[in-house]
Amino acid sequence: MRTRLLGPHLGYSENGAPLRFWALENPMGYLYNFLGNPAFYFQPWMFGDKSFLATKRTAIWGYFNPPVKTTRKRTMAFISPHSSKRDQVDKLRENTGWYRASAADRAKTPEGFARAFFKANP
């Protein structure tokens, strides 16, 4: 319910004036059903991350300058964050680091992306 109420108001100040800059980040999920297509998608590997979060696809909505990706070609194998009802080959690529990490660690913004975003939006 709150998301439906919030969606039309994103990008405006408390007094109703349009904002020049705003950003809302969320891993891929259902938020696009309420807010529409995001302005930018990224995976941490695109900004040099090689950790267990490197393939965590994330969306950003808002008014901002998109950051410049530092890595153009993916050099790592696909890492599946979850395992269920898949064949043995998929289980070999399972991202076991994902399960060992706390929710707080999984929620951290990747450093390479944060630096690139800050540089694009001083």
C-alpha positions in Angstrom: 0.0 0.0 0.0 2.7 2.5 0.9 4.6 1.9 -2.3 1.5 2.8 -4.4 1.2 6.0 -2.4 4.9 6.8 -2.6 5.4 6.1 -6.4 3.7 9.3 -7.8 5.5 11.5 -5.2 9.1 10.3 -5.9 11.2 13.1 -7.3 9.3 15.9 -5.5 10.2 17.8 -2.3 7.9 18.1 0.7 6.4 21.3 -0.7 5.8 19.7 -4.1 8.7 21.3 -6.0 10.5 18.9 -8.4 13.9 17.7 -7.3 16.9 18.0 -9.6 18.6 14.9 -8.1 17.3 11.8 -6.3 18.1 8.1 -6.4 16.4 5.0 -5.0 18.4 1.7 -5.2 16.9 -1.7 -4.8 18.0 -5.2 -5.9 15.9 -6.6 -8.7 12.5 -7.5 -7.4 8.9 -6.3 -7.6 9.5 -2.6 -7.1 9.4 -1.9 -10.8 5.8 -3.0 -10.8 5.0 0.1 -8.8 7.6 2.6 -10.0 8.0 1.5 -13.7 11.4 0.8 -15.3 14.4 2.1 -13.5 16.8 4.6 -14.9 19.8 2.4 -14.5 20.7 -1.3 -13.9 24.0 -2.6 -12.7 25.8 -5.6 -11.4 28.8 -5.0 -9.1 31.2 -6.9 -11.4 30.6 -3.9 -13.9 32.5 -1.8 -11.4 35.3 -4.2 -10.6 33.7 -6.3 -7.7 34.8 -9.9 -7.6 33.1 -10.8 -4.3 30.2 -13.1 -3.8 27.9 -10.1 -4.5 29.4 -9.5 -8.0 26.3 -10.8 -9.8 23.7 -9.1 -7.6 21.6 -7.2 -10.2 20.5 -3.9 -8.8 18.1 -1.2 -10.2 18.2 2.5 -9.5 15.3 4.9 -10.1 15.6 8.7 -10.1 17.2 11.7 -11.6 21.0 11.4 -11.7 23.9 11.1 -14.1 24.6 7.4 -14.7 28.0 6.2 -13.5 30.6 5.0 -16.0 31.1 1.3 -15.9 34.8 0.3 -15.3 34.5 -3.2 -16.6 32.9 -3.9 -20.0 33.3 -7.6 -20.4 32.3 -10.1 -17.7 35.3 -12.4 -17.0 33.8 -14.4 -14.2 31.4 -17.4 -14.6 27.8 -16.9 -13.7 27.3 -17.4 -10.0 23.8 -18.4 -9.0 22.8 -16.9 -5.6 20.2 -19.5 -4.9 19.9 -23.2 -5.4 16.7 -25.1 -5.8 15.5 -27.7 -8.3 18.5 -27.3 -10.5 20.9 -29.8 -12.1 24.3 -30.7 -10.6 26.2 -28.2 -12.9 24.2 -25.3 -11.5 24.9 -26.5 -7.9 28.7 -26.4 -8.7 28.3 -22.7 -9.5 26.2 -22.0 -6.4 27.2 -18.8 -4.5 27.9 -20.3 -1.1 29.3 -17.0 0.1 25.8 -15.5 -0.2 24.5 -17.9 2.5 27.4 -17.3 4.9 27.1 -13.5 4.8 24.8 -11.6 7.1 21.8 -9.6 5.7 23.8 -6.5 6.6 26.8 -7.6 4.5 24.5 -8.5 1.5 22.9 -5.1 1.7 26.1 -3.1 1.5 26.5 -0.9 -1.6 29.5 -2.2 -3.6 32.5 0.2 -3.2 33.4 0.4 -6.9 29.8 1.4 -7.8 29.6 3.9 -5.0 32.8 5.6 -6.2 31.6 5.7 -9.8 28.2 7.1 -8.8 29.7 9.8 -6.6 32.1 10.8 -9.4 29.2 11.1 -11.9 27.1 13.0 -9.4 29.4 15.4 -7.5 
